[in-house]
Amino acid sequence: MSSLFIRDIGRRLSQAGRLETRVLCVYGSQDIPAGAIPTKSVSRCIAKAIFTMAVRGDTPPIYLGNSVLEGCCPGGVSWLGFSDPVPWIKYFVSTGAKEFADGAAEYLKVSPEVAEESFKAIGKIASLGKYTVIQACEDLEEDPGVKSIFCFGTCEQIRNMCSLVYFRRTDMYAVLAPFGPSCATLVTYPAGMAEKVPRNSVFIGPLDPTGNVWFPPNYMALGIPVQIARQMSQDLEESFIVKRPRIAYPEHREKIYRLLK
C-alpha cells in the first residue's frame, strides 16, 4: 500500500474520520493548474477560502502567487511566504500602537515584545513555489508534489484522527496546537514552509479566534504532513478505526453532558 495515490489517501482519511467535508491538499507549482482560480475569488481570507472549498464540492482548485496578491489578507500572504511579515504585525496581534492602524489590536499576545519573540521562534517562511495550490485530493490523478493534507471535522472526528496519528508512533507529542493564524495551521506548518517548525508533527486548530465568525463552533481542522497522512491511511485496517468502530463512533452514548444544564 506504499504506492497509494493522493486521492486514495484522501479517501481513506475521509473514511477514518467519517468526514462530511472534502479532504484537501497543498503543493507548489510553476504553472496554474487548469481550472484553478485565485484564492481571493473565494475569500480575502485564505483560510476561509480553504474551508469554503472543503464544504462546497463545486469549488475548483485555488491558488496564490505574486500576480494575484492584491485583495488578499496581507497577513496570509506573508504566512504563505509571498512577502516579508508586515513590520507592524507585532503591534496588531498584541496591544496595538497609535502610529499603526490607529491603535487597532487583537490582544492575542500580552505585548509586542512577546509577539516578536513568538515570530522569531517560527523562523523564516518560504513559499512552495511560484504558485501555492490548494486542491481536493479526490481530483488528483497524479501526485504533483503534495506537501501536506488537511481536513475538517467535528470534535469527535478529529479526536479519532489524532488518535490514529499515534497508532504506530512511540513519541507522545506528535499532535501540536501552535499559535498562529488559521492559514498557518492548515498550510504553513504542516507543509514544512516555516524554518523552525517541527517536520514530523500534525497540527490541530485553528487557535486564531478571529476566524470564529466563519468557522463552525463544533468543528476543528487537522493539518497533516503528507508522509504522516500516508502512514495513517495505511494503518486503518489494523487500528481501532476498523477493528473497534463502535468505540470510535458509538451508536449509543451516555448523556453526562446533560448535567451541565
Contacts in CASP RR format, 6 or more apart in sequence:
PFRMAT RR
TARGET T0000
AUTHOR 0000-0000-0000
METHOD contacts of the structure
MODEL  1
MSSLFIRDIGRRLSQAGRLETRVLCVYGSQDIPAGAIPTKSVSRCIAKAI
FTMAVRGDTPPIYLGNSVLEGCCPGGVSWLGFSDPVPWIKYFVSTGAKEF
ADGAAEYLKVSPEVAEESFKAIGKIASLGKYTVIQACEDLEEDPGVKSIF
CFGTCEQIRNMCSLVYFRRTDMYAVLAPFGPSCATLVTYPAGMAEKVPRN
SVFIGPLDPTGNVWFPPNYMALGIPVQIARQMSQDLEESFIVKRPRIAYP
EHREKIYRLLK
1 233 0 8 1.000
1 234 0 8 1.000
2 230 0 8 1.000
2 234 0 8 1.000
4 12 0 8 1.000
4 230 0 8 1.000
4 233 0 8 1.000
4 234 0 8 1.000
5 140 0 8 1.000
5 141 0 8 1.000
5 142 0 8 1.000
5 143 0 8 1.000
6 25 0 8 1.000
6 137 0 8 1.000
6 140 0 8 1.000
6 143 0 8 1.000
6 146 0 8 1.000
6 149 0 8 1.000
6 226 0 8 1.000
7 137 0 8 1.000
7 138 0 8 1.000
7 139 0 8 1.000
7 140 0 8 1.000
7 141 0 8 1.000
8 233 0 8 1.000
9 137 0 8 1.000
9 149 0 8 1.000
9 226 0 8 1.000
9 229 0 8 1.000
9 230 0 8 1.000
9 233 0 8 1.000
10 23 0 8 1.000
10 25 0 8 1.000
10 137 0 8 1.000
10 138 0 8 1.000
10 149 0 8 1.000
10 151 0 8 1.000
10 229 0 8 1.000
10 233 0 8 1.000
11 23 0 8 1.000
11 137 0 8 1.000
11 138 0 8 1.000
12 232 0 8 1.000
12 233 0 8 1.000
12 236 0 8 1.000
13 19 0 8 1.000
13 23 0 8 1.000
13 149 0 8 1.000
13 151 0 8 1.000
13 161 0 8 1.000
13 224 0 8 1.000
13 229 0 8 1.000
13 232 0 8 1.000
13 233 0 8 1.000
14 22 0 8 1.000
14 23 0 8 1.000
14 151 0 8 1.000
15 236 0 8 1.000
15 241 0 8 1.000
16 160 0 8 1.000
16 161 0 8 1.000
16 164 0 8 1.000
16 232 0 8 1.000
16 233 0 8 1.000
16 236 0 8 1.000
16 241 0 8 1.000
17 151 0 8 1.000
17 153 0 8 1.000
17 157 0 8 1.000
17 158 0 8 1.000
17 160 0 8 1.000
17 161 0 8 1.000
17 241 0 8 1.000
18 157 0 8 1.000
18 249 0 8 1.000
19 151 0 8 1.000
19 152 0 8 1.000
19 153 0 8 1.000
19 157 0 8 1.000
20 153 0 8 1.000
21 54 0 8 1.000
21 55 0 8 1.000
21 151 0 8 1.000
21 152 0 8 1.000
21 153 0 8 1.000
22 53 0 8 1.000
22 54 0 8 1.000
22 55 0 8 1.000
22 57 0 8 1.000
22 136 0 8 1.000
22 137 0 8 1.000
22 138 0 8 1.000
23 54 0 8 1.000
23 136 0 8 1.000
23 137 0 8 1.000
23 138 0 8 1.000
23 149 0 8 1.000
23 150 0 8 1.000
23 151 0 8 1.000
24 50 0 8 1.000
24 53 0 8 1.000
24 54 0 8 1.000
24 134 0 8 1.000
24 135 0 8 1.000
24 136 0 8 1.000
24 137 0 8 1.000
24 149 0 8 1.000
24 150 0 8 1.000
24 151 0 8 1.000
25 134 0 8 1.000
25 135 0 8 1.000
25 136 0 8 1.000
25 137 0 8 1.000
25 140 0 8 1.000
25 146 0 8 1.000
25 147 0 8 1.000
25 148 0 8 1.000
25 149 0 8 1.000
25 150 0 8 1.000
25 226 0 8 1.000
26 128 0 8 1.000
26 132 0 8 1.000
26 133 0 8 1.000
26 134 0 8 1.000
26 135 0 8 1.000
26 146 0 8 1.000
26 147 0 8 1.000
26 148 0 8 1.000
26 150 0 8 1.000
26 186 0 8 1.000
26 187 0 8 1.000
26 191 0 8 1.000
27 128 0 8 1.000
27 132 0 8 1.000
27 133 0 8 1.000
27 135 0 8 1.000
27 144 0 8 1.000
27 145 0 8 1.000
27 146 0 8 1.000
27 147 0 8 1.000
28 127 0 8 1.000
28 128 0 8 1.000
28 129 0 8 1.000
28 130 0 8 1.000
28 131 0 8 1.000
28 132 0 8 1.000
28 133 0 8 1.000
28 144 0 8 1.000
28 145 0 8 1.000
28 147 0 8 1.000
29 63 0 8 1.000
29 129 0 8 1.000
29 130 0 8 1.000
29 131 0 8 1.000
29 132 0 8 1.000
29 133 0 8 1.000
29 144 0 8 1.000
30 129 0 8 1.000
30 130 0 8 1.000
30 131 0 8 1.000
31 130 0 8 1.000
31 131 0 8 1.000
32 63 0 8 1.000
32 131 0 8 1.000
32 133 0 8 1.000
33 61 0 8 1.000
33 63 0 8 1.000
33 133 0 8 1.000
33 135 0 8 1.000
33 144 0 8 1.000
35 60 0 8 1.000
35 61 0 8 1.000
36 60 0 8 1.000
36 61 0 8 1.000
36 62 0 8 1.000
36 63 0 8 1.000
36 133 0 8 1.000
36 135 0 8 1.000
37 60 0 8 1.000
37 61 0 8 1.000
37 62 0 8 1.000
37 63 0 8 1.000
38 62 0 8 1.000
38 63 0 8 1.000
38 64 0 8 1.000
38 68 0 8 1.000
39 46 0 8 1.000
39 49 0 8 1.000
39 50 0 8 1.000
39 62 0 8 1.000
39 63 0 8 1.000
39 64 0 8 1.000
39 68 0 8 1.000
39 72 0 8 1.000
39 134 0 8 1.000
40 49 0 8 1.000
40 68 0 8 1.000
40 70 0 8 1.000
40 71 0 8 1.000
40 72 0 8 1.000
41 62 0 8 1.000
42 48 0 8 1.000
42 49 0 8 1.000
42 52 0 8 1.000
42 53 0 8 1.000
42 59 0 8 1.000
42 62 0 8 1.000
43 49 0 8 1.000
43 52 0 8 1.000
44 71 0 8 1.000
44 72 0 8 1.000
44 73 0 8 1.000
45 73 0 8 1.000
45 76 0 8 1.000
45 182 0 8 1.000
45 183 0 8 1.000
45 211 0 8 1.000
45 214 0 8 1.000
46 64 0 8 1.000
46 72 0 8 1.000
46 73 0 8 1.000
46 76 0 8 1.000
46 79 0 8 1.000
46 80 0 8 1.000
46 183 0 8 1.000
46 187 0 8 1.000
47 181 0 8 1.000
47 182 0 8 1.000
47 183 0 8 1.000
47 185 0 8 1.000
47 186 0 8 1.000
47 206 0 8 1.000
47 211 0 8 1.000
48 182 0 8 1.000
48 211 0 8 1.000
48 214 0 8 1.000
49 62 0 8 1.000
49 134 0 8 1.000
50 62 0 8 1.000
50 134 0 8 1.000
50 150 0 8 1.000
50 183 0 8 1.000
50 186 0 8 1.000
50 187 0 8 1.000
51 152 0 8 1.000
51 214 0 8 1.000
51 215 0 8 1.000
51 221 0 8 1.000
52 59 0 8 1.000
53 59 0 8 1.000
53 62 0 8 1.000
53 134 0 8 1.000
53 136 0 8 1.000
54 151 0 8 1.000
54 152 0 8 1.000
55 152 0 8 1.000
57 136 0 8 1.000
61 133 0 8 1.000
61 134 0 8 1.000
61 135 0 8 1.000
61 136 0 8 1.000
61 139 0 8 1.000
62 133 0 8 1.000
62 134 0 8 1.000
62 135 0 8 1.000
63 131 0 8 1.000
63 132 0 8 1.000
63 133 0 8 1.000
63 134 0 8 1.000
64 72 0 8 1.000
64 77 0 8 1.000
64 80 0 8 1.000
64 82 0 8 1.000
64 131 0 8 1.000
64 132 0 8 1.000
65 82 0 8 1.000
65 127 0 8 1.000
65 130 0 8 1.000
65 131 0 8 1.000
65 132 0 8 1.000
66 82 0 8 1.000
66 130 0 8 1.000
69 77 0 8 1.000
69 82 0 8 1.000
69 83 0 8 1.000
74 83 0 8 1.000
74 86 0 8 1.000
75 85 0 8 1.000
75 86 0 8 1.000
75 89 0 8 1.000
75 181 0 8 1.000
76 181 0 8 1.000
76 183 0 8 1.000
77 83 0 8 1.000
78 84 0 8 1.000
78 85 0 8 1.000
78 86 0 8 1.000
78 89 0 8 1.000
78 125 0 8 1.000
79 125 0 8 1.000
79 180 0 8 1.000
79 181 0 8 1.000
79 183 0 8 1.000
79 184 0 8 1.000
79 187 0 8 1.000
79 188 0 8 1.000
80 125 0 8 1.000
80 127 0 8 1.000
80 132 0 8 1.000
80 183 0 8 1.000
80 187 0 8 1.000
80 188 0 8 1.000
80 193 0 8 1.000
81 125 0 8 1.000
81 126 0 8 1.000
81 127 0 8 1.000
81 188 0 8 1.000
81 193 0 8 1.000
82 127 0 8 1.000
82 132 0 8 1.000
85 119 0 8 1.000
88 97 0 8 1.000
88 100 0 8 1.000
88 101 0 8 1.000
89 115 0 8 1.000
89 119 0 8 1.000
90 109 0 8 1.000
90 112 0 8 1.000
90 113 0 8 1.000
90 115 0 8 1.000
90 116 0 8 1.000
90 119 0 8 1.000
91 97 0 8 1.000
91 100 0 8 1.000
91 101 0 8 1.000
91 103 0 8 1.000
91 105 0 8 1.000
91 112 0 8 1.000
91 115 0 8 1.000
92 100 0 8 1.000
92 101 0 8 1.000
92 104 0 8 1.000
92 105 0 8 1.000
92 106 0 8 1.000
93 105 0 8 1.000
93 106 0 8 1.000
93 108 0 8 1.000
93 109 0 8 1.000
93 115 0 8 1.000
94 105 0 8 1.000
94 106 0 8 1.000
94 107 0 8 1.000
94 108 0 8 1.000
94 109 0 8 1.000
94 110 0 8 1.000
94 111 0 8 1.000
94 112 0 8 1.000
94 114 0 8 1.000
94 115 0 8 1.000
95 105 0 8 1.000
95 107 0 8 1.000
95 109 0 8 1.000
95 110 0 8 1.000
95 111 0 8 1.000
95 112 0 8 1.000
96 103 0 8 1.000
96 104 0 8 1.000
96 105 0 8 1.000
96 112 0 8 1.000
97 103 0 8 1.000
97 112 0 8 1.000
106 210 0 8 1.000
108 115 0 8 1.000
108 179 0 8 1.000
108 208 0 8 1.000
108 209 0 8 1.000
109 115 0 8 1.000
109 118 0 8 1.000
118 179 0 8 1.000
121 196 0 8 1.000
122 194 0 8 1.000
122 195 0 8 1.000
122 196 0 8 1.000
122 197 0 8 1.000
123 194 0 8 1.000
123 195 0 8 1.000
123 196 0 8 1.000
124 194 0 8 1.000
124 195 0 8 1.000
125 188 0 8 1.000
125 193 0 8 1.000
125 194 0 8 1.000
125 195 0 8 1.000
126 193 0 8 1.000
126 195 0 8 1.000
127 193 0 8 1.000
128 147 0 8 1.000
128 191 0 8 1.000
128 193 0 8 1.000
132 187 0 8 1.000
133 144 0 8 1.000
134 187 0 8 1.000
137 149 0 8 1.000
140 146 0 8 1.000
146 226 0 8 1.000
147 190 0 8 1.000
147 191 0 8 1.000
147 192 0 8 1.000
147 193 0 8 1.000
147 225 0 8 1.000
147 226 0 8 1.000
148 187 0 8 1.000
148 190 0 8 1.000
148 191 0 8 1.000
148 192 0 8 1.000
148 223 0 8 1.000
148 224 0 8 1.000
148 225 0 8 1.000
148 226 0 8 1.000
148 229 0 8 1.000
149 190 0 8 1.000
149 223 0 8 1.000
149 224 0 8 1.000
149 226 0 8 1.000
149 229 0 8 1.000
150 186 0 8 1.000
150 187 0 8 1.000
150 190 0 8 1.000
150 221 0 8 1.000
150 222 0 8 1.000
150 223 0 8 1.000
150 224 0 8 1.000
151 161 0 8 1.000
151 221 0 8 1.000
151 222 0 8 1.000
151 223 0 8 1.000
151 224 0 8 1.000
152 219 0 8 1.000
152 220 0 8 1.000
152 221 0 8 1.000
152 222 0 8 1.000
153 219 0 8 1.000
153 220 0 8 1.000
153 221 0 8 1.000
154 218 0 8 1.000
154 219 0 8 1.000
154 220 0 8 1.000
155 218 0 8 1.000
155 219 0 8 1.000
155 220 0 8 1.000
156 249 0 8 1.000
158 204 0 8 1.000
158 220 0 8 1.000
158 221 0 8 1.000
158 222 0 8 1.000
160 241 0 8 1.000
160 248 0 8 1.000
160 249 0 8 1.000
161 222 0 8 1.000
161 232 0 8 1.000
162 175 0 8 1.000
162 202 0 8 1.000
162 204 0 8 1.000
162 222 0 8 1.000
163 240 0 8 1.000
164 232 0 8 1.000
164 235 0 8 1.000
164 236 0 8 1.000
164 239 0 8 1.000
164 240 0 8 1.000
164 241 0 8 1.000
165 174 0 8 1.000
165 175 0 8 1.000
165 202 0 8 1.000
165 224 0 8 1.000
165 228 0 8 1.000
165 232 0 8 1.000
166 172 0 8 1.000
166 174 0 8 1.000
166 175 0 8 1.000
167 232 0 8 1.000
167 235 0 8 1.000
167 238 0 8 1.000
167 239 0 8 1.000
168 231 0 8 1.000
168 235 0 8 1.000
173 201 0 8 1.000
174 200 0 8 1.000
174 201 0 8 1.000
174 202 0 8 1.000
175 201 0 8 1.000
175 202 0 8 1.000
175 203 0 8 1.000
175 204 0 8 1.000
176 189 0 8 1.000
176 198 0 8 1.000
176 201 0 8 1.000
176 202 0 8 1.000
176 203 0 8 1.000
176 204 0 8 1.000
177 203 0 8 1.000
177 204 0 8 1.000
177 205 0 8 1.000
177 207 0 8 1.000
178 184 0 8 1.000
178 185 0 8 1.000
178 189 0 8 1.000
178 197 0 8 1.000
178 203 0 8 1.000
178 207 0 8 1.000
179 207 0 8 1.000
180 206 0 8 1.000
180 207 0 8 1.000
180 208 0 8 1.000
181 206 0 8 1.000
181 208 0 8 1.000
181 210 0 8 1.000
182 205 0 8 1.000
182 206 0 8 1.000
182 208 0 8 1.000
182 211 0 8 1.000
182 215 0 8 1.000
182 221 0 8 1.000
184 194 0 8 1.000
185 203 0 8 1.000
185 204 0 8 1.000
185 205 0 8 1.000
185 206 0 8 1.000
185 207 0 8 1.000
185 208 0 8 1.000
185 221 0 8 1.000
185 223 0 8 1.000
186 206 0 8 1.000
186 221 0 8 1.000
186 223 0 8 1.000
187 193 0 8 1.000
188 194 0 8 1.000
188 197 0 8 1.000
189 197 0 8 1.000
189 201 0 8 1.000
189 203 0 8 1.000
189 223 0 8 1.000
190 202 0 8 1.000
190 203 0 8 1.000
190 223 0 8 1.000
190 224 0 8 1.000
190 225 0 8 1.000
191 225 0 8 1.000
192 199 0 8 1.000
192 225 0 8 1.000
199 225 0 8 1.000
200 225 0 8 1.000
200 228 0 8 1.000
201 225 0 8 1.000
202 222 0 8 1.000
202 223 0 8 1.000
202 224 0 8 1.000
202 225 0 8 1.000
202 228 0 8 1.000
203 222 0 8 1.000
203 223 0 8 1.000
203 224 0 8 1.000
204 220 0 8 1.000
204 221 0 8 1.000
204 222 0 8 1.000
204 223 0 8 1.000
205 220 0 8 1.000
205 221 0 8 1.000
205 222 0 8 1.000
206 215 0 8 1.000
206 221 0 8 1.000
224 232 0 8 1.000
236 242 0 8 1.000
237 243 0 8 1.000
240 247 0 8 1.000
240 248 0 8 1.000
241 248 0 8 1.000
END
